[in-house]
Amino acid sequence: MIRRNQKIFIDILVVGFILFFCSTGLAAISVQEIVSNMQKAYEKQMADINDYIVVQKPTGGIAAMTGEAKIYYKRARVEGEEIYKMRTESEAMGMSMVSVYDGKYS
């Protein structure tokens, strides 16, 4: 009786695995579709944003010596492509650093 129950249990597991793996293969979407969906969601999220600021404040470890960093983003059109120009202001061990990206050069 126990061997019969084990065989039925194993048969059910095998059929379950086969059904599971066949159905996930059929329902899968391509990598390109995933990237396209992510890009559409990002564009929808950023549609009404023209500029924003990111402030980074490291709190622990060796990063705490660098101090605060501010990154300013401003939407612009460069050669027909919409991008965010960027200005980064940071400080490390008492020295200030400014980096600017205009859509072509940094």
VENDA-V740494 format. One record per backbone hydrogen bond with DSSP energy under -1.0 kcal/mol. CO is the residue of the C=O (numbers start at 1). NH is the residue of the N-H. E is the energy in kcal/mol with one decimal. If there is no record, write none. Layout:
co=CO nh=NH e=E
co=CO nh=NH e=E
//
This chain:
co=1 nh=5 e=-2.0
co=2 nh=6 e=-2.3
co=3 nh=7 e=-2.3
co=4 nh=8 e=-2.2
co=5 nh=9 e=-2.5
co=6 nh=10 e=-2.8
co=7 nh=11 e=-2.6
co=8 nh=12 e=-2.4
co=9 nh=13 e=-2.3
co=10 nh=14 e=-2.6
co=11 nh=15 e=-2.5
co=12 nh=16 e=-2.4
co=13 nh=17 e=-2.7
co=14 nh=18 e=-2.4
co=15 nh=19 e=-2.5
co=16 nh=20 e=-2.6
co=17 nh=21 e=-2.7
co=18 nh=22 e=-2.1
co=19 nh=23 e=-2.2
co=20 nh=24 e=-2.0
co=21 nh=25 e=-1.3
co=22 nh=26 e=-1.5
co=23 nh=27 e=-1.6
co=30 nh=34 e=-1.8
co=31 nh=35 e=-2.5
co=32 nh=36 e=-2.5
co=33 nh=37 e=-2.6
co=34 nh=38 e=-2.4
co=35 nh=39 e=-2.5
co=36 nh=40 e=-2.4
co=37 nh=41 e=-2.2
co=38 nh=42 e=-2.4
co=39 nh=43 e=-2.6
co=40 nh=44 e=-2.3
co=41 nh=45 e=-2.2
co=42 nh=46 e=-2.3
co=46 nh=49 e=-1.4
co=50 nh=75 e=-3.9
co=52 nh=73 e=-2.9
co=54 nh=71 e=-2.8
co=56 nh=69 e=-2.4
co=61 nh=64 e=-1.1
co=62 nh=65 e=-1.5
co=63 nh=66 e=-1.5
co=65 nh=93 e=-1.4
co=69 nh=56 e=-3.1
co=70 nh=89 e=-3.1
co=71 nh=54 e=-2.7
co=72 nh=87 e=-2.1
co=73 nh=52 e=-1.6
co=74 nh=85 e=-3.2
co=76 nh=83 e=-2.9
co=78 nh=81 e=-1.8
co=81 nh=78 e=-3.0
co=83 nh=76 e=-2.8
co=85 nh=74 e=-2.1
co=86 nh=101 e=-3.5
co=87 nh=72 e=-3.2
co=88 nh=99 e=-2.6
co=89 nh=70 e=-3.0
co=90 nh=97 e=-3.0
co=92 nh=95 e=-2.0
co=95 nh=92 e=-2.6
co=97 nh=90 e=-2.7
co=99 nh=88 e=-3.5
co=101 nh=86 e=-2.4
co=105 nh=102 e=-2.1
//
